[in-house]
Amino acid sequence: MKIVLIITDYGSFNNFLSDLAIRLKEDGHEVSVITSETRVINIQDKFDYLAAGIKFFYVDFPRGFNPFAHYRSSKKIQKILDSIVPNIVHIHFTTGIFTTLFAGRVKYRTLGTFHGLGFPVLSGLKKQVFGAVEKFCFGRLDKIYVLNEVDYKAVKALGYKNVEKYETLGLGCDLSVFNPDNFSETWKASLREELDIGVNDFVFAYTGRFVNFKGYDKVIRSFLKLYSKNSKVKLLLIGGNDPIHPTGLTENETILMNNCEGIIHIGFTKDVASYLSITDVFVFPSVKEGMPVCVIEALAMGVPVITADSRGCNEIVQNDYNGYVVDVTDDNWSGVYEKMEQLIINKDYINQFKSNIQQDRNDYDRNRYVICEKSRYEQYSSIEK
């Protein structure tokens, strides 16, 4: 079977879809990837894709609304598809789906996975714009996939019967990598020493792009307030800036962050599990997610999570069970601060959360997603377009 995976940038493919692509190749399928050479998630390759025989085709995916740019890229993508003649085309992310289908429906069975729709959670003009783009995409897909219940109900309410919600927790994560048992106490002590983290320091972590809708600004503000009262706290920032989206911090807050000795800048890395192994609490109050992989990775490592009461996040984290779910708005981050402070003071909560997390660990397995995806491809390959 010939399968084409389309995703907006190479970094996202490497981080999210590489396990699936490798498994499909191992099963004897022909796998091609259409993506841009951009690495929004800039980590080392997880596999040797060339040796595995995965074919790559590079196309720019415009991030703006220039119709001519989308049309040019769409025509290029569809020309590549015609050269492959695939059984299945599976596109990820709204931008990837919109660009691919801008010039028209493709000739091959086309599946689209939206990692977080805009129209169910936005308001005003943005809701209208995203709604128009997303409905445009819905009408040109054979199958619509979403990651969470909010998006599923919203698409169903529009009358689309070809929508399905993933039965797994999004794309999950690799439990062989995100496994706390991989890291000995000696190894963790060495890493803490390397990062100048004291034996009694309490460690928070944030993973992802440094953008305001992911709650980055709220994490920084909360931590700076904590640090002003208690220098025995540290914050690991794992990720980096996105040139398109603002951090949400003022110029003065950025200066304070850069000068704060308690904040440790890790950058983008494929060794996220290493840093989570020395993390006490993961903080990710994002208000715009589909099903956040970084939260799944933290839980797989046995780390309790403070997150926002928002779509996707509140389907993974249960309040007072494996972490805290708090209300946040652009101007309100007090709940994030309060829960961070509470867990520093009362570590018994952390131990109870860890016990609950351990019971659910298999739910976070990316292999569940890979198996389900392979089953979908086998199902749809037997249906004529």
C-alpha positions in Angstrom: 0.0 0.0 0.0 1.2 3.5 -0.9 0.7 6.0 2.0 1.4 9.7 1.9 1.7 11.7 5.1 1.4 15.4 4.7 2.4 17.8 7.6 3.4 21.4 7.6 7.0 21.1 8.8 9.8 18.6 9.1 10.2 19.2 12.8 6.6 18.3 13.5 6.8 15.1 11.4 10.0 14.1 13.2 8.4 14.6 16.6 4.8 13.4 16.0 4.6 11.1 13.0 8.0 9.4 12.6 7.1 6.4 14.8 4.1 5.7 12.6 6.1 6.2 9.3 8.8 3.7 10.5 6.2 1.1 11.6 4.4 1.4 8.2 7.7 0.8 6.4 8.5 -2.2 8.6 5.1 -3.6 7.6 6.1 -3.4 4.0 4.2 -0.2 2.9 5.6 2.5 0.7 5.7 5.7 2.8 6.2 9.2 1.4 6.2 12.5 3.4 5.3 15.9 2.0 6.4 18.6 4.3 8.5 21.8 4.5 12.1 21.8 5.6 11.2 24.1 8.5 11.9 22.7 12.0 9.5 24.5 14.3 10.3 21.7 16.8 14.1 21.7 16.3 15.3 18.4 17.6 17.6 15.7 16.1 16.1 13.1 13.9 14.5 10.2 15.9 15.3 7.7 13.2 17.4 7.3 10.1 14.7 7.9 7.6 16.9 7.6 4.5 18.0 4.1 5.6 14.4 3.2 6.3 13.4 4.1 2.8 11.0 6.9 3.6 10.7 9.3 0.7 10.6 13.1 1.4 9.1 15.8 -0.8 9.6 19.4 0.3 7.0 22.1 -0.2 6.5 25.5 1.5 3.3 25.7 3.6 2.4 29.4 3.8 1.4 30.6 7.3 -0.4 33.7 6.0 -3.6 34.1 3.9 -1.9 34.9 0.6 -4.2 32.9 -1.8 -1.6 32.9 -4.6 1.0 31.3 -2.2 -1.4 28.6 -1.1 -2.5 27.9 -4.7 1.1 27.5 -5.9 1.9 25.1 -3.0 -1.3 23.2 -3.5 -0.7 22.6 -7.1 2.9 21.4 -6.3 1.6 19.0 -3.7 -1.1 17.6 -6.0 1.5 17.2 -8.8 3.6 15.1 -6.3 0.6 13.0 -5.3 -0.1 12.3 -9.0 3.5 11.1 -9.4 3.0 8.7 -6.4 -0.6 7.6 -7.0 -1.1 6.7 -3.4 -3.9 4.6 -1.8 -4.1 6.9 1.2 -3.3 10.6 1.7 -3.3 11.6 5.4 -2.9 15.3 6.1 -2.1 16.8 9.6 -2.8 20.3 10.9 -5.3 22.8 9.6 -2.6 24.7 7.6 -1.5 21.5 6.0 -5.0 20.5 5.1 -6.0 23.9 3.8 -2.9 24.3 1.6 -3.1 20.8 0.2 -6.8 21.1 -0.8 -6.8 24.8 -1.8 -6.6 24.0 -5.5 -9.3 21.4 -5.2 -10.1 17.9 -3.9 -7.4 15.3 -4.7 -8.0 12.1 -6.6 -7.1 9.8 -3.8 -8.7 8.8 -0.5 -7.9 11.8 1.7 -8.0 11.8 5.5 -7.4 15.0 7.6 -6.5 15.2 11.3 -7.1 18.6 12.9 -4.9 18.9 16.0 -7.1 21.7 17.4 -9.9 23.5 15.6 -10.2 27.2 15.8 -13.9 28.0 15.4 -15.1 26.0 18.5 -12.9 28.1 20.9 -12.4 31.5 19.3 -14.7 34.5 19.2 -15.4 37.5 17.0 -13.6 37.9 13.6 -11.1 35.1 14.3 -14.0 32.6 14.9 -15.5 33.6 11.5 -12.2 33.4 9.6 -11.1 30.1 11.1 -14.6 28.7 10.7 -14.6 29.5 7.0 -11.2 27.9 6.5 -12.0 24.8 8.5 -15.4 24.3 6.8 -13.6 24.7 3.5 -11.4 21.8 4.5 -14.2 19.7 5.8 -15.9 19.8 2.5 -12.9 18.4 0.6 -12.0 15.5 2.9 -13.2 11.9 2.8 -12.7 11.6 6.6 -12.3 14.2 9.3 -10.4 13.3 12.4 -10.2 15.3 15.6 -8.4 14.7 18.9 -10.9 15.9 21.5 -14.6 15.9 22.5 -15.2 19.6 22.1 -14.0 19.6 18.4 -15.9 16.4 17.7 -19.2 17.8 19.0 -18.7 21.1 17.1 -18.1 19.4 13.8 -21.0 17.0 14.3 -23.3 20.0 15.1 -22.4 21.4 11.6 -23.9 18.2 10.0 -20.7 16.5 9.0 -21.2 12.7 9.4 -17.7 11.8 8.3 -16.1 13.0 11.5 -14.4 10.8 14.0 -12.6 11.4 17.3 -9.4 9.5 18.0 -10.1 6.8 20.6 -6.5 7.3 21.9 -5.2 10.2 23.9 -4.1 12.1 20.8 -0.9 10.8 19.4 0.4 9.6 22.8 4.2 9.3 23.4 6.9 6.7 23.3 6.8 5.0 26.7 10.1 3.4 26.2 11.6 6.9 26.1 9.3 8.6 28.6 10.0 6.1 31.3 11.2 7.3 34.7 12.8 4.0 35.3 15.4 4.9 32.6 17.0 7.4 35.0 18.9 6.4 38.1 19.2 8.5 41.2 22.9 8.9 40.5 22.2 10.1 36.9 19.6 12.6 38.1 21.9 13.9 40.8 24.5 14.5 38.1 22.1 16.3 35.8 20.9 18.5 38.7 24.5 19.4 39.5 25.2 20.2 35.9 22.3 22.6 35.8 23.2 24.1 39.2 20.0 22.8 40.8 20.4 22.2 44.5 19.4 19.0 46.3 16.5 20.7 48.0 15.4 22.8 45.1 11.9 22.4 43.8 11.8 22.1 40.0 9.0 23.2 37.6 9.2 22.7 33.8 7.5 24.0 30.7 7.8 22.4 27.3 6.8 23.9 24.0 6.8 27.1 22.0 7.2 30.3 23.9 3.8 31.7 22.9 1.1 33.3 24.9 -1.8 31.0 23.9 0.2 28.1 25.3 0.3 29.9 28.7 4.0 30.7 28.5 3.6 34.2 29.8 1.5 32.9 32.7 4.1 30.4 33.7 6.9 33.1 33.6 4.9 35.6 35.7 3.9 32.9 38.2 7.4 31.7 38.6 9.0 35.2 38.9 6.5 35.9 41.8 7.4 32.5 43.4 11.1 33.1 43.0 10.9 36.6 44.6 9.7 34.8 47.8 11.6 31.5 47.5 15.0 31.1 45.8 14.8 27.4 46.2 12.7 26.9 43.1 13.8 26.4 39.5 12.1 26.5 36.2 13.2 24.5 33.2 12.2 26.1 29.9 12.3 23.4 27.2 11.5 24.9 23.8 11.9 28.2 22.1 10.3 31.2 20.5 8.0 31.1 17.5 8.7 34.1 15.1 5.0 34.3 14.1 3.4 34.4 17.6 4.1 36.7 20.6 5.3 35.4 23.9 2.8 37.6 25.8 5.5 39.1 28.0 6.2 42.8 28.2 9.7 44.1 27.5 10.4 44.5 31.3 9.1 41.0 32.0 11.4 39.6 29.4 14.4 41.3 31.0 13.4 40.0 34.4 13.1 36.5 33.0 16.5 36.6 31.3 18.1 37.9 34.5 16.4 35.4 36.8 18.9 32.9 38.1 16.1 30.4 38.9 15.2 30.0 35.2 17.2 27.5 33.2 16.9 27.8 29.4 17.2 24.3 27.8 16.1 25.1 24.3 14.5 22.6 21.9 15.9 19.1 22.5 14.9 15.5 21.8 16.0 14.7 25.4 12.9 16.1 27.0 12.5 12.9 29.1 15.9 13.6 30.7 14.8 17.0 32.1 11.3 15.7 33.1 13.1 13.1 35.2 14.3 15.8 37.5 11.0 17.8 37.4 8.6 17.9 40.3 5.7 19.6 38.6 5.0 20.4 34.9 3.2 23.6 34.1 1.3 24.1 30.9 -1.7 26.4 31.1 -2.5 26.4 27.4 -5.8 27.6 26.1 -5.5 26.5 22.5 -4.7 22.8 22.2 -6.1 19.7 20.5 -4.5 17.1 22.7 -1.1 18.3 24.0 1.7 15.8 23.6 3.9 17.6 26.1 1.3 17.0 28.9 1.1 13.3 27.9 4.9 13.1 28.0 5.1 14.7 31.5 2.4 12.3 32.9 4.2 9.3 31.3 7.3 10.4 33.3 5.2 10.4 36.5 5.1 14.2 36.7 1.9 15.9 38.0 0.6 18.7 35.7 -0.9 22.1 36.3 -2.9 23.1 33.2 -5.7 25.2 32.0 -9.4 24.3 32.0 -9.4 24.2 28.2 -10.1 21.9 25.4 -7.8 18.9 25.2 -5.9 19.8 28.4 -8.9 19.0 30.6 -9.4 15.6 28.9 -5.9 14.5 30.0 -5.5 16.1 33.4 -8.2 15.5 36.0 -8.4 18.1 38.8 -7.1 16.8 42.1 -6.3 13.4 40.5 -3.1 13.7 38.4 -2.7 17.5 38.8 -4.7 20.7 38.8 -7.0 22.2 36.2 -7.3 26.0 36.6 -9.2 28.8 35.0 -7.0 31.2 33.1 -7.6 34.2 30.9 -5.3 36.7 29.3 -5.4 38.8 32.5 -5.8 36.1 35.1 -2.9 33.8 36.0 -3.4 33.7 39.7 -4.7 30.1 39.7 -1.5 29.0 38.1 0.6 30.7 40.7 -1.5 29.5 43.6 -1.3 25.8 42.5 2.4 26.1 42.0 2.9 27.5 45.5 0.5 24.9 47.0 2.5 22.0 45.6 5.8 23.4 46.9 4.3 23.6 50.4 2.5 20.3 50.4 4.4 17.5 48.7 1.9 14.9 49.9 -0.3 16.0 47.0 2.5 15.2 44.6 3.0 11.7 45.9 -0.8 11.0 45.6 -0.8 12.4 42.0 2.2 10.3 41.1 0.4 7.2 42.4 -2.7 7.9 40.3 -0.6 8.7 37.2 1.2 5.3 37.4 -2.1 3.5 37.3 -3.0 5.2 34.0 0.4 5.0 32.4 -0.6 2.7 29.5 -3.1 5.2 28.3 -0.3 7.5 27.3 1.4 5.0 24.9 2.0 6.2 21.3 1.9 2.6 20.2 -1.9 2.6 20.7 -2.1 5.5 18.3 0.1 3.8 15.7 -1.9 0.6 15.9 -5.2 2.5 15.5 -3.8 4.5 12.6 -2.6 1.4 10.7 -6.0 -0.2 11.2 -7.6 2.9 9.6 -5.4 2.8 6.6 -6.1 -0.9 6.0 -9.8 -0.1 6.3 -9.9 2.8 3.9 -7.5 1.3 1.3 -10.1 -1.4 0.5 -12.8 1.3 -0.2 -12.8 2.8 -3.7 -12.5 6.6 -4.0 
